């Protein structure tokens, strides 16, 4: 899944959820966000689908620039 495929509802909740991150191999200062999840009682509850529209989001990968642009 790509950033352009995200629905408006998921873009609205993105700043309120947690992400696993790793460094981009071609640019180690650039982080990639993957596996969106809620953190509840110190347990990660993965988000498979957008809570509002049902769009499958578990496999999304966003670099920091995409994330910042979508979170506005």
N, C-alpha and C positions, 0 to 999 in steps of 0.2 A: 504494500500500500504506500502511496505517495502523499505528500502534503496537500496537493491539489485535490485529492479525493475526499478530504475530510468535510464533514457536514458542519454547518454553522453552530449547532448545539454542542458538538464536541470541542470546537474551537473555544467556545465560551467557558467550558469547564477545565480546559487544559491548565490554566494557572493554579487550579485547586487540587491537582492530582500529583502523584510522585512518578518518577521515571528511573529506570536503570540507565546508566550512561557508560559509554566506553569511548576511547580516543580513536579518531579517524586515522587509519594507517598512513594516508598520504599527507596528513597535517595533524601532528600529534597535539597541537594546541586546540584543535577543533573537537568538540564532543558530539557524539551521536546519542540521541535519546531513543530508547526502545522500551518495550514492555510497560505501558502505562498501568498504574496500580494505585489503590488506596492503601494507606497504612492504618490499620485498625488494631489497637492493642499490640503493637510491635509485630504484627503479622502482615505480610503483603497479600492483599486481595486483588488479584489481577483483573484488569478490565478487558474482557473479550470483545464486547460490543458497546457502542454508544448507549448510555442509559436511556436516552430519549428516542432516538430513531432506529436503533438496532444495527447501525453500520459496524462491520467487523473492523476493529482497530488494534487488535492484539499484535499484529505483525508490522505495525508502522515503525518507520525509522525516520527521525527528524534530526537534521544537524542544528546547531545552535542558531544560525541565521534564520532558518525556516521556523523554528520554535518561537523566536522573538517576534518575527513578522506575524505569525498566526495568533499569538497571545495578546496582540494589541487590542 
